[in-house]
Amino acid sequence: MKVVAHPDVVEFVKERGGCLFVWTDRLASSRNVTYVEASTQSPGAGREFRRLSGGGFEILIDAGGADLPDELHLDVKGWPTRRIRAFWNGRRYLHDHPAPQG
């Protein structure tokens, strides 16, 4: 998996401990749409993260049963509250992704 991160992302993550959590979740109104979330704070227990490092910070990623993306794009968005936005192969949503078992 190639990580494509804007330089602001590296600074943002380092200022908040040097670790970024990335995970997928189901859109409540659709069984076939999965979206991608990212935060420097853990989303909580019950997830299986894989630890990856490089680019100046660690990434913990839970693909929710999907294959890891070829590219994970990261950017900092928002005002006044800035946050990380993750794009799975350039997309915020994964369409027609089968529901994870379990």
FIDOMAR-566578 format. One record per residue (C-alpha): x, y, z; residue number from 0. Coordinates in pm, 1 decimal. Each point is the difference from the previous one (the first is absolute). Layout:
BEGIN
{px: X; py: Y; pz: Z; pos: NUM}
...
END
This chain:
BEGIN
{px: 0.0; py: 0.0; pz: 0.0; pos: 0}
{px: 135.8; py: 337.5; pz: -100.8; pos: 1}
{px: -79.9; py: 292.1; pz: 232.5; pos: 2}
{px: -39.5; py: 337.0; pz: -171.8; pos: 3}
{px: -2.9; py: 262.8; pz: 273.4; pos: 4}
{px: -1.4; py: 376.7; pz: -34.1; pos: 5}
{px: 286.3; py: 152.6; pz: 206.3; pos: 6}
{px: -260.0; py: 159.1; pz: 231.5; pos: 7}
{px: -115.5; py: -351.6; pz: 94.4; pos: 8}
{px: 343.2; py: -100.1; pz: 127.0; pos: 9}
{px: 20.9; py: 311.4; pz: 218.1; pos: 10}
{px: -360.6; py: -40.3; pz: 121.6; pos: 11}
{px: 50.7; py: -365.2; pz: 101.6; pos: 12}
{px: 340.1; py: 59.7; pz: 162.8; pos: 13}
{px: -146.7; py: 285.2; pz: 209.0; pos: 14}
{px: -262.7; py: -245.4; pz: 127.7; pos: 15}
{px: 224.0; py: -290.3; pz: 98.3; pos: 16}
{px: 125.0; py: -139.0; pz: -331.1; pos: 17}
{px: -269.8; py: -263.2; pz: -58.4; pos: 18}
{px: -294.6; py: 6.8; pz: -242.6; pos: 19}
{px: -294.6; py: -240.1; pz: 15.8; pos: 20}
{px: -175.8; py: -76.2; pz: -329.1; pos: 21}
{px: -308.1; py: -221.0; pz: -16.5; pos: 22}
{px: -303.3; py: -81.4; pz: -209.0; pos: 23}
{px: -359.6; py: 13.0; pz: 114.5; pos: 24}
{px: -343.5; py: -69.0; pz: -153.1; pos: 25}
{px: -228.6; py: 280.4; pz: -106.6; pos: 26}
{px: -307.3; py: -54.3; pz: 220.4; pos: 27}
{px: -244.2; py: 54.8; pz: -286.6; pos: 28}
{px: 169.1; py: -243.7; pz: -239.6; pos: 29}
{px: 129.9; py: -354.4; pz: 23.2; pos: 30}
{px: 229.6; py: 44.3; pz: -300.0; pos: 31}
{px: 181.4; py: 323.9; pz: 81.4; pos: 32}
{px: 300.3; py: 10.7; pz: 229.3; pos: 33}
{px: 171.1; py: 326.5; pz: 88.1; pos: 34}
{px: 352.1; py: 73.6; pz: 118.9; pos: 35}
{px: 76.8; py: 180.3; pz: 326.4; pos: 36}
{px: 328.6; py: 121.5; pz: 148.4; pos: 37}
{px: 98.8; py: 148.0; pz: 334.5; pos: 38}
{px: 297.8; py: 41.0; pz: 227.9; pos: 39}
{px: -225.3; py: -138.9; pz: 275.9; pos: 40}
{px: -102.3; py: -363.7; pz: 17.9; pos: 41}
{px: -358.2; py: -75.0; pz: -104.6; pos: 42}
{px: -17.7; py: -241.9; pz: 293.5; pos: 43}
{px: 14.6; py: -371.9; pz: 61.6; pos: 44}
{px: -138.7; py: -261.4; pz: -232.5; pos: 45}
{px: 217.2; py: 72.2; pz: -301.8; pos: 46}
{px: 291.2; py: -198.2; pz: -141.8; pos: 47}
{px: 271.2; py: 243.1; pz: -104.7; pos: 48}
{px: 311.3; py: -78.8; pz: -200.8; pos: 49}
{px: 299.0; py: 216.1; pz: 88.1; pos: 50}
{px: 192.5; py: 161.5; pz: -284.5; pos: 51}
{px: 278.5; py: 253.9; pz: 28.8; pos: 52}
{px: 182.5; py: 236.8; pz: -226.6; pos: 53}
{px: -16.7; py: 358.4; pz: -111.0; pos: 54}
{px: 64.8; py: 135.1; pz: 347.2; pos: 55}
{px: -295.9; py: -154.2; pz: 184.0; pos: 56}
{px: -179.5; py: -328.9; pz: 67.5; pos: 57}
{px: -326.0; py: -105.2; pz: -161.0; pos: 58}
{px: -232.9; py: -248.4; pz: 164.3; pos: 59}
{px: -248.5; py: -117.9; pz: -260.7; pos: 60}
{px: -312.9; py: -214.1; pz: 29.2; pos: 61}
{px: -123.9; py: -83.6; pz: -349.7; pos: 62}
{px: -319.5; py: -155.0; pz: 133.6; pos: 63}
{px: 45.7; py: -317.7; pz: -200.0; pos: 64}
{px: 95.7; py: 176.8; pz: -322.9; pos: 65}
{px: 338.4; py: -24.8; pz: -166.7; pos: 66}
{px: 237.0; py: 282.4; pz: 84.5; pos: 67}
{px: -9.2; py: 273.8; pz: -261.9; pos: 68}
{px: 275.4; py: 35.0; pz: -257.4; pos: 69}
{px: 24.5; py: 363.7; pz: 112.5; pos: 70}
{px: -117.9; py: 172.1; pz: 315.8; pos: 71}
{px: -22.0; py: 376.1; pz: -56.2; pos: 72}
{px: 3.1; py: 222.2; pz: 309.3; pos: 73}
{px: -75.9; py: 370.0; pz: 28.0; pos: 74}
{px: -86.2; py: 251.9; pz: 273.5; pos: 75}
{px: -338.0; py: 168.1; pz: -45.2; pos: 76}
{px: -240.5; py: 217.0; pz: 194.3; pos: 77}
{px: -30.2; py: 333.5; pz: 167.8; pos: 78}
{px: -5.3; py: 88.3; pz: 283.2; pos: 79}
{px: 41.5; py: -363.6; pz: 103.5; pos: 80}
{px: 266.6; py: -166.7; pz: -210.1; pos: 81}
{px: -6.4; py: -374.9; pz: -52.5; pos: 82}
{px: 154.9; py: -267.6; pz: -215.8; pos: 83}
{px: -191.3; py: -121.7; pz: -304.8; pos: 84}
{px: 91.2; py: -339.1; pz: -143.2; pos: 85}
{px: -64.2; py: -111.1; pz: -357.8; pos: 86}
{px: 9.8; py: -372.6; pz: -87.6; pos: 87}
{px: 149.3; py: -17.3; pz: -349.2; pos: 88}
{px: -110.4; py: 361.6; pz: -38.6; pos: 89}
{px: -357.0; py: -53.6; pz: 127.4; pos: 90}
{px: -175.8; py: 77.7; pz: 330.4; pos: 91}
{px: -251.1; py: -281.9; pz: -55.4; pos: 92}
{px: 37.0; py: -362.9; pz: -103.2; pos: 93}
{px: -305.7; py: -107.5; pz: -199.1; pos: 94}
{px: -120.3; py: -359.8; pz: -20.9; pos: 95}
{px: 241.0; py: -111.3; pz: 271.3; pos: 96}
{px: -135.8; py: -317.9; pz: 164.2; pos: 97}
{px: -96.9; py: 27.6; pz: 364.6; pos: 98}
{px: 267.2; py: -124.9; pz: 241.4; pos: 99}
{px: -79.1; py: -330.9; pz: 165.7; pos: 100}
{px: -21.1; py: -17.5; pz: 376.2; pos: 101}
END
